[in-house]
Amino acid sequence: MQKRQLGNSGLEVSAIGLGCMGLTFGYGPATDKAEAIKLIRAAYERGVTLFDTAEAYGQVNEEMVGEAVAPFRDQIVIATKFGFKDGNAAAGLDSRPERIRIVVEQSLKRLKTDYIDLFYQHRVDPNVPMEDVAGAVRDLIQEGKVKYFGMCEAGVKAIRDAHSVQPLSALQSEYSMFTREPEQVIIPTLEELGIGFIPFSPLGKGFLTGKIDGNTAFAEGDVRNSLPRFADEARQANHNLVTLIGEVAKRKQATPAQIALAWLLAKKPWIAPIPGTTKLHRLEENVGGATVELTSADLQEIADVLAKVPVQGERYTAAMMKSINR
């Protein structure tokens, strides 16, 4: 597995990480803990060194990650997050410095570690000055409890304000062939400031695998049941994009998912996507995306496809979009 430097911070991670949210949260029933630990360890054996969790995914998520990586803790990067009231996204935002301190202590305990590699603000809190948020994380870095500071779904002003107090190492936002909005102003800002980019949902919440169509039924509790982009009509329209990407994949002797990941990796050398999965064969497929090399001709063909086939439906509901800082 190739390694990548996240901007100018000195933080190095595997080209493809593992998003651990879906093991317990957001996509239906939770994975059995023993199976989840086995999957995380299998990822490490295949070269993955970035493991992404959060307080908001439930305490079992951090506990599971901590237990799984314990045998090789000093060889990997744990990323976790703060920013919601009592760790519950539905309860609203809370990035007060005193709350950040509570979260870091709880996360350290759950993760069974004495430091967090990458500590993200999960969502920008408009009620707390950014200098207070970044200042609190700066203090934790000085105390050795945190190594690097990150933000999720932050807009340009918030990024600049935070970076001026405590340099940011990474921004995490949704970015894929399905969601290209960061290309407009976010990616140029990150490049200017020397900040790495961690795309979540790099496979379009599974759509870019080519395994979802108009007949697919999602489990109870799966967030995709409520997302406009996964409504029946939008799903049928968006399948056209996946079909065209599949044609590129056949020529490259790869899968659509691997093409989607290789496309992200080709964008910038400081981008490291974190696809999530609960299945070993999907993990192996995703890791294989790092070995697919797209030529300039391939990238132009994909660009032409993306220009011709607009994605139907918003990525989130209107209520969910309100927490995105743009």
C-alpha positions in Angstrom: 0.0 0.0 0.0 1.3 3.4 -1.0 1.6 6.1 1.8 0.6 9.7 1.4 1.5 12.9 3.2 -1.5 14.9 4.3 -0.4 18.4 3.3 2.4 20.1 5.1 1.7 18.6 8.5 4.0 15.6 8.5 1.0 13.2 9.0 1.5 10.2 6.8 -1.3 7.7 6.1 -2.1 4.8 3.7 -3.4 5.9 0.3 -6.7 4.3 1.3 -8.0 4.2 4.8 -11.0 2.5 6.5 -14.1 4.4 7.5 -15.4 2.5 10.5 -18.8 4.3 10.9 -20.8 1.7 9.1 -19.7 -1.1 11.3 -22.1 0.1 14.0 -24.0 3.2 12.7 -25.9 4.5 9.7 -26.3 1.5 7.5 -28.6 -0.9 9.3 -27.8 -3.5 12.0 -24.4 -3.3 13.6 -21.7 -5.8 12.7 -20.9 -8.4 15.3 -18.0 -7.0 17.4 -15.7 -10.0 16.9 -16.3 -9.8 13.1 -15.7 -6.1 13.0 -12.4 -6.4 14.9 -11.3 -9.2 12.5 -12.1 -6.9 9.5 -10.1 -3.9 11.0 -7.1 -6.2 11.6 -7.4 -7.6 8.1 -7.3 -4.0 6.8 -4.0 -3.4 8.7 -2.6 -6.7 7.2 -3.3 -5.3 3.8 -1.5 -2.1 4.4 -4.3 0.2 5.7 -3.0 2.6 8.4 -5.8 5.1 8.8 -8.8 4.1 10.8 -11.7 6.6 11.2 -14.2 6.6 14.0 -16.1 9.2 16.1 -17.9 9.8 19.4 -21.1 10.2 17.4 -21.0 6.6 16.0 -21.7 5.3 19.5 -19.2 4.3 22.2 -18.9 0.8 20.9 -17.4 2.0 17.6 -14.4 3.7 19.4 -14.1 0.7 21.7 -14.1 -1.7 18.8 -11.4 0.3 16.9 -9.3 0.6 20.0 -9.4 -3.1 20.7 -8.8 -4.0 17.1 -5.7 -1.8 16.6 -4.1 -2.4 20.1 -1.5 -5.0 18.8 -0.2 -2.4 16.3 -1.2 0.9 17.8 2.0 2.7 17.1 2.0 1.7 13.4 -1.4 3.3 12.6 -3.3 6.5 12.7 -6.6 6.7 14.7 -8.9 9.6 13.7 -11.9 10.4 15.9 -14.2 13.4 16.3 -16.0 15.8 18.7 -18.7 18.3 18.1 -22.2 17.1 19.1 -24.1 17.4 22.3 -23.5 14.3 24.4 -22.1 12.7 21.3 -25.5 12.6 19.7 -25.8 14.2 16.2 -29.6 14.5 16.6 -29.2 16.6 19.8 -27.3 19.4 18.0 -23.9 20.9 18.0 -21.5 21.5 20.9 -17.9 22.5 20.3 -17.4 24.4 23.5 -13.8 24.0 24.8 -15.0 22.3 28.0 -17.0 19.8 25.9 -13.9 19.1 23.7 -11.9 18.3 26.8 -14.6 15.9 28.1 -14.8 14.2 24.7 -11.0 13.7 24.4 -10.8 12.0 27.8 -13.8 9.7 27.0 -12.3 8.9 23.5 -8.9 8.1 24.9 -10.5 5.7 27.4 -12.7 4.0 24.8 -9.8 3.7 22.3 -7.5 2.4 25.0 -4.7 4.8 24.0 -3.0 7.7 25.5 -3.1 9.9 22.4 -5.4 10.5 19.4 -3.5 11.0 16.1 -6.1 13.1 14.3 -8.9 14.9 16.2 -11.6 16.4 14.0 -14.4 18.9 14.7 -17.2 16.8 13.3 -19.3 19.8 12.2 -18.7 23.6 12.5 -20.5 25.0 15.5 -21.7 28.6 14.7 -22.3 29.3 18.4 -18.6 28.8 19.4 -15.9 31.1 18.0 -13.5 29.2 15.8 -10.5 30.6 17.7 -11.9 28.9 20.9 -12.3 25.6 19.1 -8.9 25.6 17.5 -7.4 27.0 20.7 -8.8 24.1 22.7 -7.3 21.5 20.3 -4.0 23.4 20.2 -3.8 23.0 24.0 -4.5 19.3 23.7 -1.7 19.0 21.2 0.6 20.8 23.5 -0.4 18.4 26.3 0.4 15.4 24.0 -3.2 14.1 24.1 -3.7 14.9 20.4 -1.2 14.9 17.5 -3.0 16.6 14.6 -6.1 18.8 14.1 -8.8 18.2 11.5 -12.3 19.5 10.5 -15.2 17.9 8.8 -17.5 19.5 6.2 -16.1 22.9 6.9 -16.3 25.9 4.6 -13.5 28.1 3.4 -13.9 30.8 6.1 -14.0 28.2 9.0 -11.0 26.5 7.5 -8.9 29.7 7.3 -10.0 30.9 10.8 -9.1 27.5 12.4 -5.8 27.2 10.5 -4.7 30.6 11.7 -4.9 29.5 15.3 -3.8 25.8 15.0 -2.6 24.5 11.6 -5.0 22.0 10.2 -3.6 18.7 9.0 -6.8 17.4 7.2 -10.3 18.2 6.1 -12.8 15.4 5.8 -15.8 16.0 3.5 -17.9 13.9 1.1 -16.2 13.7 -2.2 -16.6 11.3 -5.1 -17.7 11.1 -8.7 -21.1 11.4 -7.2 -20.4 14.6 -5.1 -17.9 16.9 -6.8 -18.8 20.2 -5.0 -15.4 20.4 -3.1 -13.7 21.0 -6.4 -15.1 24.5 -6.6 -13.4 26.3 -3.7 -12.5 23.7 -1.0 -9.8 21.8 -2.8 -8.0 25.0 -4.0 -8.1 26.4 -0.5 -6.6 23.2 0.9 -3.9 23.2 -1.7 -3.0 26.9 -0.9 -2.8 26.2 2.9 -1.1 22.8 2.7 -3.9 20.8 4.2 -4.7 17.1 3.3 -8.1 15.9 2.2 -9.9 12.8 3.4 -12.9 12.0 1.3 -15.7 10.1 3.1 -18.3 8.2 1.1 -15.8 8.0 -1.8 -18.0 5.3 -3.4 -21.2 7.4 -3.2 -22.5 5.5 -0.2 -22.1 2.3 -2.2 -23.7 3.5 -5.4 -20.4 3.6 -7.4 -19.8 -0.1 -6.7 -22.3 -0.9 -9.4 -24.3 -3.2 -7.0 -27.2 -0.8 -6.3 -30.1 -0.4 -8.7 -33.8 0.4 -8.7 -34.6 -3.0 -7.1 -32.2 -2.7 -4.2 -33.8 -2.7 -0.8 -32.0 -1.1 2.2 -32.2 -2.5 5.7 -34.2 -0.7 8.4 -32.1 2.0 9.9 -30.1 2.5 6.8 -29.7 6.2 6.2 -30.0 5.8 2.4 -33.7 5.1 2.8 -34.2 8.8 3.5 -31.6 10.4 1.1 -33.0 12.1 -2.1 -30.2 10.7 -4.2 -31.4 7.2 -3.4 -35.1 7.8 -4.1 -36.4 5.4 -6.8 -36.4 7.9 -9.7 -33.0 9.3 -8.9 -31.5 5.8 -8.4 -32.6 4.8 -11.9 -31.2 8.0 -13.5 -27.9 7.7 -11.6 -27.4 4.1 -12.6 -26.5 5.5 -16.1 -23.4 7.0 -14.6 -22.4 3.8 -13.0 -22.9 1.9 -16.2 -20.5 4.2 -18.1 -17.9 4.0 -15.3 -18.3 0.2 -15.5 -17.2 0.3 -19.2 -13.9 2.1 -18.1 -13.5 -0.5 -15.4 -13.8 -3.4 -17.8 -11.0 -2.0 -20.0 -8.8 -1.5 -17.0 -9.5 -5.0 -15.7 -10.8 -3.4 -12.5 -14.2 -2.9 -10.8 -16.2 0.3 -10.8 -15.4 0.8 -7.1 -11.7 0.6 -7.9 -12.0 3.1 -10.7 -13.9 5.5 -8.4 -11.1 5.3 -5.8 -8.3 5.5 -8.3 -10.0 8.6 -9.7 -9.8 10.3 -6.3 -6.2 9.3 -5.8 -5.3 10.8 -9.2 -6.8 14.1 -8.3 -4.1 15.2 -5.8 -1.2 13.4 -4.0 -2.5 14.6 -0.6 -6.0 13.0 -0.9 -6.6 9.7 1.0 -10.2 8.3 0.8 -11.8 6.2 3.6 -14.3 3.8 2.1 -16.2 1.8 4.6 -17.3 -1.8 4.4 -18.4 -4.7 6.6 -17.2 -7.4 4.2 -13.7 -8.8 3.7 -14.0 -9.2 -0.1 -15.1 -5.5 -0.4 -12.2 -4.4 1.8 -9.8 -6.3 -0.6 -11.5 -4.8 -3.6 -11.2 -1.3 -2.1 -7.6 -1.7 -1.2 -7.0 -2.8 -4.8 -8.1 0.6 -5.9 -4.7 2.0 -4.9 -3.0 -0.2 -7.5 -5.1 1.0 -10.5 -3.3 3.7 -12.5 -5.5 5.9 -14.6 -3.8 7.5 -17.7 -4.5 11.1 -18.8 -6.7 9.6 -21.5 -8.7 7.6 -18.9 -9.2 10.7 -16.7 -10.4 12.7 -19.7 -12.8 10.0 -20.7 -14.2 9.9 -17.1 -14.4 13.7 -17.1 -16.4 13.6 -20.3 -18.8 11.0 -18.8 -19.3 13.1 -15.6 -20.0 16.2 -17.7 -22.6 14.3 -19.7 -24.4 12.6 -16.9 -25.5 14.9 -14.1 -26.2 13.3 -10.8 -29.8 13.4 -9.7 -30.9 14.2 -6.2 -29.3 16.0 -3.2 -26.8 14.0 -1.2 -28.6 14.8 2.1 -32.0 15.8 3.3 -32.6 19.5 3.7 -32.3 19.1 7.5 -29.0 17.3 7.2 -27.7 19.9 4.8 -28.1 22.6 7.5 -25.1 21.2 9.4 -22.8 21.5 6.4 -20.7 24.7 6.7 -20.8 26.3 3.3 
